[in-house]
């Protein structure tokens, strides 16, 4: 730290130079990220709520009311207007919170909790479950996938044993955007009295609107009896700013097992992993949900899916092996994946790959038709190389 502070203009100049080094979603060349340009209202909301802290919500009663209403709206979107939950930093914290709840519930009824109680997740599950297991002292058991990259429910059933603590289903997998058969997983959970968490970090703002834009969907939310909790991220297709994650529980009884005393704060109890939580993220989530409404999200997804469908057919026409997309995630392969990825990177495209090495594109709202055509021209050059 400097002995004497700089002038404000000097600090801002340093920050501007740093920002120039960052990639920007609005350039339209980031094709591997599940985040996008937040709704512009977020800038104004952050100015209004930048000092609010949900870690001591009794000081910020108005912001707490906005969180409750945001959770109500998200719950309604996910089939349960009476759901309970919180706006957190993102899918990783939400998934960790869900497994924390599962373990806390089992502890509360004085069942034996082994050091390595098991959580069965699909092979497609996000890496955050590995983090959660390490932190909570759990063991991750991965169930194999079907040829369509959804989890093999029969394999889950085979892997359930006396040490199983919870099951996880994925609704909008990170790599392929596929939706597991949550109904069938729920049946297994109910039959074996197991906690069921659904990771819909990405799919939560996509799947509810798929049929509205002419695509197939499948049940994944609280309308399925065995689902205890759901991860949904407003800062992905929800258009809220980072960090804005969501963890929702079927009812309030599930969060009571995570209650922590905070006697020196005005708010005497906490239920989240993070103590300090941004009230600005809460207010921004509320604002975007209110501004867009269901019609706004449908229109947003319609544009993304139309562009995804366009790219699917065009890339397939170039001779690439292309997987028919479930949502706005497009995966295709080439005889030399690494060469294609390197060449796309050289041309300034930010794409990603699956664990199998396939090329993966996420067609978010910041991706335009012009950028899509530019990508196709570059892919055509590569395919004929």
Protein Blocks (a to p, Z undefined) as FASTA:
>chain_A
ZZbdcdfklmmmmmmmmmmmpccfklopackbcbdcddfklmmmmmmmmmgcfklmmlmm
mlmmmmmmmmmmmmmmnopakbccdddfbjklmmmmmmmmmmmmmmmnopacdfkbccdd
dfkbcfklmmmmmmnopacddddddfkopacfklmmmmpcfklmbdcddehifklopacd
fklmmmmmmmnopacdddfklmmmmmmmmmmnopacddfbfmlmklmbdcddfklmnopa
cdddddddfblklmmmmpccdfkbmblbdfbfblbdcfklmmmmmmmmmmnommlmmmmm
mmmmmmmmmmmmmmmmnopacdddfblcdcdddfblmlmmmmmmmnopacdddfkopacd
dddfklcfklmmmmmmmmmmmmmZZ
